[in-house]
Amino acid sequence: PQEVKELGDVGNDLKIYGNKLYAVINCSNYLEVMDAGTAKHIAKIAVPNCRYLAFKGKYAYLTSYAGPVDPNNSRIGYVAKIDTATLKVVAECTVGYQPEEMAVVGNKLYIANSGGYNPLNYDRTVSVIDLDTFTELYKIDVGINLHRIRPDHHGNIYVSSRGDYYNTPSMTFIIDSGTDKVTDVLHTLPNSNMVVQNDMLYLYSTQWSHITQKMTTSYAVFDIGAKRVTTRSFICDGTEKDIKVPYGIAVHPHSGELLVTDAGNYISAGVLHCYSPEGIRKWSVSTGDIPAHIAFTTKRLK
């Protein structure tokens, strides 16, 4: 079957795994599965208020808020385990409140719990699931309102906190996956989104303050080996001034080029910018509304 209509309400994640393209359609409560070579519809998998994807072996994992979009009804969330051959949900594992991104390290799945529907009592944990038994081993106490999570190549896991938008700012935490303990709290590294490339962590922050009613935008590069910020902007030619609201980030796996999306005014076409590894803008192209997620393929679309 082929679908020519719009996918639905809010594309919240996009990943290619094997020969399939997966798109999380958050407020429409399903995971769209497509052929990675043609982008043609294969299946829909119903998961309420679904958020982000991760993969290991023959399974996809998908976080869920476990109920409709309703900030007044904060249900405990779960991770759905999906067989990528049958495209069926085969198991669910309860985690924390409003779970967001996940990272697979070895045989463990790490989930950033936000508690975003309860700002008076945010969740502050990372759930750890054993992938053999698909049960939660324990929760790691990290920081409030967690969102992004990325592993590096040395066993470290980077977790972003959005803070409370008042007196607790956004910051970055490092977990040692060997001990599952927080080893570093980077108070001066606000973090809205990040990507690991070799031994560098590239990130940007769009930090809103209810006190000042202003958003502060920043960019940084963090040296993973030295555990220090090497620069406060990976865009080196001044063209970051053309970005109104950075909303997505990726690194080309072969060229090392940096890709940053701009949501602009949130209601009209956004922009995708490409930068050389040295931080010089190479090109920009118009996109759809609120460009946020990027997936790479080695195949030319048919």
Buried (B, 14 or more C-beta within 10 A) or exposed (E): EEEEEEBBEBBBBBBBBEEBBBBBBBEBBBBBBBBBBEEEBBBBBEBBBBBBBBBBEEBBBBBBBBBEBEEEEBBBBBBBBBEBEEBEBEBBBEBBBBBBBBBBBEEBBBBBBBBBBBBEEBBBBBBBBEBEEBEBEEBBEBBBBBBBBBBBEEEBBBBBBBBBBEEBBBBBBBBBBEEBEBEBEBEEBBBBBBBBBEEBBBBBBBBBBEEEEEEEBBBBBBEBEEEEBEBEEBBBEEBBEEBBBBBBBBBBEEEBBBBBBBBBEEEEEBBBBBBBBEBEBEEBEEBEBBBBBBBEEEEEEE
